[in-house]
Every structure is written in C-alpha cells, then in structure tokens.
C-alpha cells in the first residue's frame, strides 16, 4: 500500500492558520496594532479604505527591524517575544504565537517597509499569497509601515461572505477602541476613506475614555481603585442612571490586554444589584493587574480568553470593589433599618438648649356637650326624600317599554363597537368566520415597516423641516457610521445640516417621526446596523425600516381609542404580508366559530 500522508506546503498551512487568526478585516487591524505596540511605538497611525477590504495600513515609530528580521517575520512560528515554553507564563507582550504575519501574507498583498534607528536605509518587502515578489533597500523613516491590500483576494468564498462596509467598519473601530483604551500613553490616529475618525493624543485613562466616547461620558464615570496581594483593580464604571439597553461599552483589561469574561461581567452586574432597571446594562472600563504566572493566555489564537488560577477570589474582590465605590461616591443608597429618620436632629438645632414643653388645657371643653349643626347652603336645590324606610325593600317595577328601550340601546352599542382592546396589549375584532385576536405592537411594527420600506425605496419620502435644528452628540465611531448611511437616511426623510467630530445637526425628519424621538431612533438604528449579522442579504434599507418600525411602534400598555383600534385592524390587513411582524413573529390569531364552540362544549 503506497504512503498517503504527506507534509503540507507552507503556503497551504498558512492559509489554514489564517482561518483562525484572520476572520475579518478587524482581525488584521488587531494583529498589526499589537505588533506596533510591542515594537515600543509612541505614535501609531491606522489607515483604512473600503472597510479594510482594499487597504489596511499601520504606520508606527517603533524600533523597526533589520533586513533579516523583516524577512523572518513572515515565517510561521517566528517571533521575538518568547524563546522557551516557560515564557508562555511570563508574557508581557501582546503577541507570542508568531502566526499573524504569516497568516495575513497568505491571503493578501502585503508591503512592509521598516528601518531601525541604527541603519541608514530601510528594507521593503512585497509578498503576494505567501510568495515574496520583491525585496529591496529603501529610504524610509524610523519604525515600520505595513500595508495589507486586497484581503482574501485568493479566497473568493471568504471575501464574498464579508458583511457590508458599515458592519465591517464597525468591527474595525471596535478593535481600535479596545487597543487605544488599553494604552492611553500612546498617540493614535485613525483614518477611514481619507476621513479622520480619531485623533487621540497621549493622555491619562479618564481623558482617553472621554476622547473615544465623547465629552458626555465624563459625567457618567465613577472611579474604581483597589489593591491587594493578588490583584490590582482600577478604572471606571458608569452611574446606574446612565445604564443602557445594549452591552456595547463594557471593557475588561487584564495586564493591558482586552479580554472577554462572562464570569467577571456577572460580578460587576451583581454589584449593581437593585440599582438598574430590568434589561439595562452598566458601562465599565476595568483594568486588572495580576501576576503573569497566575494566568494562561494561550487558549485561543485571538487571545481574548484567559484562564485564572483563582477565579472565585477575583469574582469576590471585583464585586466588593465596585459595590464599595458606588457607595463611596453616593451612587448607591445607604439604608439603615435600625435608625428612625424622624428622630434625626437638624444641624442648626444642635446649639439650642432644651426646655420643658408647656402644656395648655381648655377648662371649658366638654366632650359630651351637643353642638348645634349649622345648615349648609348648597348652590343647588336638593330634593327631599319623602319615601319611608319600607320603600327600600319593595321591588322596582320596570315597564316593558323601558326594557325594550334598554335592549335597543345595547344592540346599537354592539353594532357600533366592532373592536375591543384587551389588557392594553391585544385588539379583538369580529369577522364573518369568528373573531381575530391582534397583537397591537407587532401589528403596528408590520404596518410601519412596509410604510417606511415603500417610502425609502419606491416613493420619495416626505420630510418635515424643523423650526430649530436639533444637535445630537455621538462618538466619533457613531458619526462615521451615520455618515456612511447618510444617503439612505436622506431617502427615509432625514435632512442633515452639519457633521462634526462629535455631533450631528438635523434640520429635517420623516413625517411620522416626532422631534423627541430622533435620538432614540438613531441610537437604535446604529445598534441594529452593528448587529446586522444573521441576514447578510438584506440591504441597509431593510435594516433601517425594521429599526424605525421597532422604535416607533405602539408599545404594550398603550390605551387605544375605538378609531385607533379600527385603523390598526384595517391597516394591518392592507399590508402585503400581514401574518407576521418584520422579525418573524405572528401578528394575529384567528378563532373560528367552531373553535369557540369547542371551548364551551368540550
């Protein structure tokens, strides 16, 4: 039998490794930024075009590489970070696996320019699909510049399955934020399609958080600080009143490395117990420093999962620290059930001397003395009741004419009342075959969804101009995202006046939108655009129509008038797809007469 097992060529092995290391353009951004940080850079520039599909370039002023190191850096498992297995538990750098550059070079066109400070000329290497096409000496500045072009050019399936530019840009900005928050002492610059998104100067942690998430974040932060023998905690949590429905602004860093830990997240959430509304999540930026030999980072190629030696102790310390800070800064209420607040002495009474209270007695008071009741003059005449007490026990005689009149009125009421609202959640309407039970919120979502989709794609959307333009603050990342869908929003009826780095001025809104809901609509839309993962074939129009419908629909608990109920029923059954909501849930349930009869006759 011939031998069939053989060693794979390097370029094939690199493509296989790239499947884990490089999942999307944001993965390339993360690896290149971390390499620049490990190189000791003080200023790092990130240039992105077409959400990273065309270009991702990172320029740093780090120590640079020699010609030999530059060539060796693209070999698999070649690294300067570790030398032996024991070093895996003494890591102080971002990277250590030696797989990133080799994996990236296997699926893209890569151009590397680098020069150490000790050399006069630098090195330029060009690689296409793991094959070096050229290597030469060039005149370049100190540090390294690496450009990744045409990502996944040789893997069409991976390139086709990338999400829209808006979603991929959001992921890139997310990775960028995680890196810049971990290193506030380093200056960062981010450009997307030649537009400056972030320009972050070297600063302290609080200023870096405010620079990334906007000036409004400053008032929301509560400082956290605790130091023990096995753990040092510092950072910030948001005040409970600023909690959000989404989990976006939650960051854990262990030894300046971003991690994901549902266990530690539960500890923070538990510290907010009783302070948050149901479904709300606190924002936090927490930095944990632990001994390097007490953690294991080598769990996954993305290095966002960590194993701790003593997770239970970390959980207890983290929960207690956050809870203590919330109480220390008077965010959490302090309750003392053994103290009676009525017995508290005001501060300005502390200097007063106490005296015996005087007792006054009315000697003429007689509790048994009858008082004359004064007649009250009413503004209207009251008829005197001349009936005797026996009349209370006699039956009231009702004539046949009165009975017929009452029955006629009930019949008339039944004829006019075609719909009924149940528990301010459902609308019951009679039909020829029986009755139909409609979920008012889901039904209104379907109605609004089709109206918005038609106005965006088919008709020219009507816009109402605001008397006073509304200025709304957003983060730089959210501003960039709104700018990318500006055309679609204008088709929906929005009209923009001015874009700045941290705000958007709106001068016109769709007719069906009220001014008070503008901020909520845009925030929900940005969140939905970020989570546009399950249905990749849907366009921005569909996501926008769904988001608008979800935000503006009639909520459960809203009381509807008879006309509003009838309008809801008529509009629902005028829809092209009236049976389900935009999110796939049924909008109504039909009960036939046979089904109703069965309920009472079984």
N, C-alpha and C positions, 0 to 999 in steps of 0.2 A: 504494500500500500504506500503510495507516494506521500511525502510530507506536505501538509496543507497549511500549517500555522507559520506565519511569517511576520517579520517586524514591519510595522507601517512606516512609510516615508515621513520625514519631519513635517512637510507641509500639510500632509493629511492629519497627522497627530495634532498639529497646531489648530487646524480647523475644528477638530473635535473639542479641543480645550476651549476654543472661542465660544462654543455653545453655552458654556457655563460662565465664563468670565465676561463676555460681551453679549449681553442680552438685548441692548438697545443703545442708541447714541449716548444716553445718560451714563451708561456703564463706562464708556470710553472717557467721558469727562471726569468721572470719579477717579479712574486709574491715573490719568495724566496729571490731574491736580495734586493727587497724593505723592506722585513722583517728584513734582516740583517742590512740595513742602519738605520731603525727605532730603532734597538737594540743598536745603538751607536758604531758600529764596526769601527775600523780604518784600518783593513785588511780583505779583502773578497776574497775567492777562489771559483772558479766555475769549476767543473769537469764534462765533458760531454762525453758520449760514444754513438756511432751509432746515431748521431744527436738527442740525448735525448730520443730515443726510449728504450734504455737499461738502461741508468743511467743519472740522473741529480743530482749532489750533490753540495751543497753550505756550505762552512765552514767559520765561522766568529769568531772574538774575542770580540763580544759584551758582554752585561751584563748577558746573559744567563737567564734561567728560573728555578724556583723552581719545585718540583715534582708535586704539584697541578696545577701550571700554565701550565706545559708541557702537562698534561692530558687535561686540559680545552681548550688548544689552538686548539684542533681538533673538538670542538663543534661548531655547526652553530651559527653565530652571537655572538661569544665570542671574545672580543677584549679588549686591554688595551689602545686604542687610544682615545676613547670618552666614556662619561658617560651619556650625555643627548643630546636632539635634537639640542639645541643651539650650541653644539660643532661642528656640521657639517659646520658651517660658520666661525669657528676659527681653521681650520685644519692646523697643522704644520708638520704632519707626512705623509708618503706615503700611508699607509693603514688605513682603518677605518671601513670597512664593516664586517669584521670577517667571511668571506666566503671562503677565499683562501685555507687554510689548510684543512678545512672540505671537500671542493670540490676535492682537489688533492688526499686526502686519500680515497675518494670514488671510484677512478678509477685507483689506482696504489698501489704498495707495498711501504710503507713509513717506514723509520727507522730514529728516532730522538734521538740524543744524545745532552744533554745540561747540563751546570753547572754554577751557579752564582759564583762570586768570594768569597762569604761568606760561601760557603759549601765546604766540603772536598770531597764528592762523587757526581757524577752527576747522571742523570736519562736517561735510554734508553727505548724507547717505539717503538714497531713494530706494524704496522697496515696494514691489507690487506682488501681492499674493505669496509672501514669504521668500520671494526671489529678489536679490539685490540687483538693481539695474544700473546704479552708478554710485561711485564713492570718490570724493574729491575734496581738496582743501579750499576753503572759502574764507573771506574776510567777514567776520561777524562779531557781535559784542559778547561780553562775558555772560555765560549762562547757557540755557538750552531753549530752542524753539522746535516744537514737534507739531506737524500738521498732518491730520488724518483726513483724507479725501475719499469720496465715493464709497462710503461704508457699505459693506455687504454687496459689493459690485459683482463678486463671483459666486454669490449665493442668492439667486433671484427670489427664492421662496421666502427667505428671511427678510429681504428688503420689501417684498410685497405685503408681508404681514405686519409691518410697522404701522403704528397708528397715524392719525392726522398730524400735521405740523404743530397744531395747537397743543395737542396732548403730549407729543414728544418734547416740545419746548418746555412744557410744564414740568416734565420729569427732569430735564436738564437743569432748570432753575432750582428744583428741589434738591438735587445733588450738590449744586453750587452753594445753596444756603447751608447745607449740613457741613460742608468743608469750611466756609468762612466763619460760621459760628464757633467752630472748634478752635480757630486760630485768629483771634481778634488782633493780635500784634502784627499780622501780615496784611499788606495792602492788596486789594483785589480789584480787578476791572473786568466787567462782562459786557460784550457787545454781541448783539444778535441782528443779523442782516444790516450791519453798519449803524444800528441804533444802540446808544448806550443805555443799558438796563440797570447796572450797578456800578458805582464808583466808590469803593469803600476804603477809607484811609485807616492807617494803623490807629487803634484806639483800645479802650478797655471793653469789658464784656457788655456792660449795660448800653454803652453807646453803639456797639456793634449790633445788638439786638434791635435798637431803635432805628438804626440806619437800614437794616434789612426789612423790618416790618412796618416802618412808618412812625411818625412822631407821636401818634396817638397811643402807641404801645407803652410809652414811658410811664404814664399814669396808672397803667394796669399792673405793673410789676411789683411783687413783694419779694425782697431779698431772702435768700436761704443760705445759711452757713453753719457747718458743724464739723468738728474734727475729733476723731477717735484714733485708737491704735491701729485699727484695721481698715478704716475708711475716712476719707475727707469728702464732704459734700459742700458744694457752693453753687450758686446760680440764682434763678428767679422762678417764681410761679405767678400766675395771674390771679387777680382778685376774683372771688366767686361771681360777682356781679357782671364780669366780663366773659363768662363762660360761653362756649359756642356749641352749635349743634354738630359740627364736624370736628374731626380729630387732627386737623392739619398742623397746628402749632404745638407739637409735643416732641421734645428732643431730649434724648439721653446720650451723654458722652461719658465713656469710661477711658481714662488716661488719654483724653483728647481724641478719642475715636468714637464716631457715631455708631450706636447700636440700637437694635430693636429688642425689647423685652416686655412681653405681656405681663410677666410676673411683677416686675418693678413698676410698671404702669398701674397695676392693681393697687400697689402700696400707696402711690400718690393719690389715686382716686379715692381710696379708703380714707385718706387723711382729710378729704373734703366732704366726708360723710355728713349729711344733714345740711350742707351749705349750697348744694347745687340743685337746680330743677331737674326733673326726670328727663333723661335723654340729652343732658348737657355735659360737656367735657371741658375740663380746665386746660389752659395752656401752661406749659412749663419748659424751662431751659435748665436742665440739671447736669452738673459736671461732677462725676465721681472719680476720685483718685484712689486706686488700690495698689498693693504690691503686685509687680508684674508676674511673680511666681504663683499668685493665687488665682489667676485666670487662664483660660485656654481660648485663644482666638482662632486657632486652626480648625474651625468647624466647617466653614463653607467658603468657597472662593470669594464671595462678596465681602466676607469678614465683618458682617453686621450681626452675627450671632456669637455670644460669648458664654462660656460656662464658668460659674463662680465656685469657689471652694465652699463657701458658707452662705448660700442664698437666703436662708431664713434670718440670719443675723442682719444681712443687708436690708432685707424687707422691713424688719422691725425698726432699724435705725432711720431708714428713709421716711417711713410713715411718721415716726415720732418727730423727726426734724421738721418736716413740712407742717405738721399739726402745731408744733411749738411756734413756728414763725407766723402762722396765720393768727394765733392768739397774741403773740408779742406785738404785732402791728395792728391790733384791734380789728382784725378782719373777721375772726371767729368770735361769736358772743360767748361771754363767760357767765355761766349760770351757777348760783349758789342757792340751793333749795333750803338751807338752814337759816338764811337771812331773810328778814321781813323788811321789804323796801319802805314800808310805811313808818318804820321806826328810825330811819336814817335821819340824822340831824343835819340841816343845811349848814354850809361852811360859815355863812355870816351870822349864824346863831351861836357859834362856839364861844364867843366872848361875852355873851349875855349871862347875867346871873339869874338863877331860878327863883321864883316866888310861889307862895301857896295860892292856888287858884281860888277866886272868890265865888261864893255860892249865893245866888239870889233866889228868893222864894216869893211867890204871889200868895198872900194870905187870903185873898178873896176868891181864889179858884175853887170851884165845886164841880167835880166830875158828874154828879147826879142831877145837876140843875138842867131843866129843859130849856132849850133855846128856841126862839121863835124863828121859823123858817120863812125867809123872805120870798115873796113870789117873784119868779124870774119872768121878765118880759121878753117873749120870743118875737122875732121880727115877722113871724108868720103865725096865722091862727091854727091852733091845734084843735081838732075835733074831739069833743069829749066822748069817751067810750061809755055808752049808756047800757051796754049789754050786761046781763047778770052773769054770775060765775057758771050757771048751768049751760050757757051757750058754748062754753069750752068743750063740752062733752057731746054736743049734738053734731051730727054729720052735716057736711056742707053739701047742699043739693046743687048738682050741676045739670043744666038742661041739655037736651040732645043737640040744640043749636050750638051751644058752646063747645061740645065735644067735636062736632063736625068742623067748626072753625079751627080748633087746635090741630086736628088731624090734617086739615088742608094746609096750615102753615108748616107743619113738619114735612109734608110731601113737597111743598115748594122749596123748602130749605134743602131737602135731599136732592132735588133736581138741579139746583144751582151749585151745590157743593160737590164737585167731581173728584177732588183730590183731598187727601188728609196727610198731615205731617205727623210722624211717629217719633217721639223722643228726640226731636230736632236732629234726626240723623237720616231717616228714611221718608220717602213720599209714597203713599199708597194711592193708586188710581184705578178706577174701574174700567174694564174693557169688555167687549162683547163676549169673549170666552171665559171671563172670570175677573181676575184682578192682577195688577202688576205692582211689585214692590221695588222701588228705585232707591239706590244709594245716592243721596244728593251730592256728596262731594265727588265721588268717582264719575257720576254722570256729568257734572259740570266740568270736570277735567277733560272728558271726551269732547264736549262742546267747544271749550276754549282751544283745545289742541287743534281741532280741524279749522276753526276760525283763524287762528294765528298762522297755521301752515298755509292756508289759502291766501292770506294777506301778504305773507312773505314771498311766496313762490309764484302765485298767479296774478293776484290783484296788486295794485300799487297801494301800499299801506298808508292809511291816513295818520297824520301826526298833528298833535295839538301843541302849539308853541306856548312855552311858559312865560308868564309875565316877568318873573325874576329867575334867571338861570340858576340851576342848582349845582353846587360844587360838592363833590363826594371824594373823600380821601381813600386811597388804596395803596397797597405796597407796590414797589417797582415791578415785581413779577406779575401782579394782577393788572397793572397798567399795560404791560407788554401784551398780556393775554387779551385784554379788551381791544387793544389796537389791532391785533391780528384778525379779530372778528368784527371790526368796525363796519365793514361793508354790509355784512349780514344784519347787524343791529340797525343800521340805517334803513335797510329794506323792511325791517319789522316796524319802523316808525320812530326810532330814536334819532335825535339830531344833536350832534356834538359841537361844542364851541371851542374848547381848548383842552389840550393834553399837556400835563406837566409830569415831572418825575414821580410825584406822589398824589396827584389828584386828577379828576376828570370833571369838566364843566359841561352840563347837559342843558340844552335850551329847548328841546322838544321831546315829547314822549308819545307812545301809542295812545289812541283814543280811549282804549279800555283800561288804561293804567292810571292810577292816581299818583299824585306827587309824593305822598307819604310812603309809597311802596317802592319807589325807584331803587333805593339802596338794597332792600331785601331781594328784589328781583335780580339785580346784577350780582349780588353775593351768591345767591342760589345758582345762577347761571354759571358763574366761574367754578363753583364746586361741581356742578354737573358736567361741565366741559372737562374738568380734571378726571372725573370718574368715567369718562366715555371709553370703557374698555370692552364690555360684553358684546356690543353691537357695532362692530367696526365698519359695517357697510353703510350705516346711517350718516347723513351729512350733518353739517352744523345747523342747518335749518330745522331738522327733526329734533335735535337736542335742544335747541332754543325753544321750539314750540312746546316740547314736553316740560321744560323748566318753567316757562311762563304759565302754562296751564296748572302746574302743581302749586305755584306760588299764589296765583290769583283766584283759584277756585273757591267755591263756597265751602267753608270748613264745617266739620261736625259740631253741632251745638248752636248753629245759626238758625234763628227763627225766620221762616219764610211766610210771606203773605200768600193769600189764595192765588192772586195773579202771578206771583213769582213761582209758585208750585206748578201752575198750568204752563207757564212759559218754559220752565225746566223740562217738563214732560214733552211738550211739543218740539222744542229744540233738539232734545236727545234723539227722538225718533226721526228727525230730519237729517241726522248725521249719516255719513256713508257707512260707518262701522259702529253702530250704536250698542252692540252687545258687550264690548269690553272697553276698559279705560286705556289710555296711551301706554300704561305699564302692565297690561295684560290681565287686569282683574275684572271680573264681571260687574257690569253697571246695574243690572236689574235681574229680578227673578219673577217669572210668570207663574201664577197659580190658577189653574183651570177650575171650572165649577166641579168637575168630577173629583179633583184633588181636595177641594174644600169640603165636598160632601163626604169624602172618605174619612176626613179628620173627625167628623161628628158621628159617623155611622159605624166606625170600626168597633 
